[in-house]
């Protein structure tokens, strides 16, 4: 760790020297300033760690060589103060050295699809949409619907929406997977408990320069929107459907006001999906045990179960159960996200230590 920190400190010093020599190249100065700002917290901690480590060595040497009771007492007090501080600094530095996911600060597209369970699965998909909407409200984020395929009883076969806000991907990325619900459906006359599923995919919004989509790779269709929007939406073909020939991915967007806006939003969703495919290929090649984005929506594949009769929500990845299902469905999912983030951080720290 000390070798890594020394390299970072040298690079930080080089940046500071470059800033003195950059002259009137304002773009270069802005780039250097940003890099300096990113590195400054870890450099500050690293230098404090080195100073504390040197003080600890001095105190221990004094304790070994000194016979005077007062000096020995001072050395013991110094050691007692420094050892826990060094442990905390080491913990912070190891955390800072973990490679950051560059997508963490991005907006996200969330896609929820009804899985097994018929109409009940579609209703559950709507419940999950409300849960994420409420969670976004708590975070101060904005939610914009991109596309939806609603059924008459208040459910969704599929709904795609954009969550806009700082750090949206860093939190919502843990929601990808199969969600399972166990309850008596409103459509069930006999009162039997059913098990249904819905899949959730969380895709970071990516810039146009990050994923280039040649015009020859796509086919664009326009059609009349079936969503809300009044007579104007129904009369005009403003909705857009894009077919990506190399992958077979189909993306539709109908909730914007104009055909151009729908096209731009659909392309943004397509870029996010293509980027995630490439990321998944890379992860699979590097780490065979990494989590898959979304399963087949079979009942046996699940990341979380929402059990209504027992008022319990269980995340199977971390064996965490919360016995307050209404609160969870109202968007209080931070306990799951925080625990998943902690586990992910521990895994990445362990992987970093092996490098």
PyMOL commands that set and color helices and strands:
alter all, ss='L'
color gray80, all
select helices_A, chain A and resi 2-21+26-65+69-97+118-139+168-175+215-217+231-235+259-286+325-329+334-354
alter helices_A, ss='H'
color red, helices_A
select strands_A, chain A and resi 108-114+142-151+155-164+177-183+194-204+218-223+239-244+250-253+304-307+312-315+320-322
alter strands_A, ss='S'
color yellow, strands_A
deselect
rebuild
show_as cartoon
